[in-house]
Amino acid sequence: MLGYWVARSKINDPVEYKKYTDRVPEIIGKFGGKVLARGGRFKILEGPEKFGRFVVIEFPSLEQAVACHASKEYQEASAFRKKNGAGEVELVIVEGGEATVR
């Protein structure tokens, strides 16, 4: 089953944050990831309005999505985002497939 990164982010320092976003597409590609949504228009229906950027990335599997996040390359790139609070991110990885109610 497919795996998805679903992220909400807030950019506090665009210059430093760009150092992160410039590196990420190549890293995601190495793990078979495909960006489905990155930035663009959005509408918050519920929850805090703290975040102004939303990202959805599809991977071949949940395991590939986890491996990408854990990779040395991604961790090095995310250090730019984390440095001095350049950006704040909430990220979940969810497995796609048939929806079930629990």
C-alpha positions in Angstrom: 0.0 0.0 0.0 1.0 3.5 -0.6 2.4 5.7 2.1 1.9 9.5 2.5 3.7 12.3 4.2 1.1 14.8 5.4 2.7 17.9 6.7 1.6 21.3 8.0 4.3 24.0 8.3 4.9 27.5 9.3 7.8 29.4 7.8 9.5 31.8 10.2 12.7 32.6 8.3 12.2 32.2 4.5 15.9 32.4 3.7 16.9 29.5 6.0 13.7 27.5 5.2 14.6 27.7 1.5 17.9 25.9 2.2 15.7 23.0 3.4 13.1 23.1 0.6 15.8 23.4 -2.1 17.2 20.0 -1.1 14.1 18.0 -0.3 12.6 17.2 -3.8 15.8 15.3 -4.9 15.8 13.4 -1.6 12.1 12.5 -1.9 12.8 11.3 -5.5 15.5 8.9 -4.3 12.8 7.1 -2.2 10.2 7.0 -5.0 8.2 9.9 -3.6 6.0 12.1 -5.6 4.7 15.5 -4.4 1.0 15.7 -4.7 0.5 19.1 -3.0 3.1 21.6 -1.8 2.0 25.1 -0.9 -0.8 26.5 -2.9 -4.3 27.4 -1.9 -6.0 25.8 1.2 -8.9 26.2 3.5 -8.7 25.3 7.2 -12.0 23.7 8.2 -11.0 22.7 11.8 -8.0 23.2 14.0 -5.6 26.1 14.6 -4.7 28.5 11.9 -1.0 28.5 13.0 0.2 26.8 9.8 0.2 28.5 6.4 1.8 25.8 4.2 0.6 22.2 3.6 2.3 19.4 1.8 1.2 15.9 0.7 3.8 13.5 -0.7 3.0 10.0 -2.0 5.5 7.1 -1.6 5.4 3.5 -2.9 4.9 2.3 0.7 4.8 3.4 4.3 8.2 1.9 4.7 9.7 4.0 1.9 8.1 7.1 3.5 9.7 6.3 6.9 13.0 5.5 5.3 13.1 8.8 3.5 12.4 10.7 6.7 15.1 8.7 8.6 17.7 9.1 5.8 20.9 10.9 6.4 20.2 13.2 3.5 16.7 14.3 4.8 18.0 14.7 8.4 20.8 17.0 7.1 18.3 19.0 5.0 15.8 19.3 7.9 18.5 20.8 10.1 18.2 24.0 8.1 14.5 24.1 8.9 15.1 23.4 12.6 18.0 25.9 13.0 17.0 28.9 15.0 13.3 28.0 14.5 13.4 28.8 10.7 10.3 26.7 10.3 7.8 24.7 12.4 6.4 21.4 11.0 3.9 18.8 12.0 4.4 15.6 9.9 2.6 12.3 10.0 3.1 9.4 7.7 0.0 7.5 6.9 -0.6 4.3 4.9 -3.1 4.7 2.1 -5.6 2.2 1.0 -9.1 1.2 1.7 -10.6 3.4 4.4 -12.1 1.6 7.4 -13.9 2.9 10.4 -12.6 1.8 13.7 
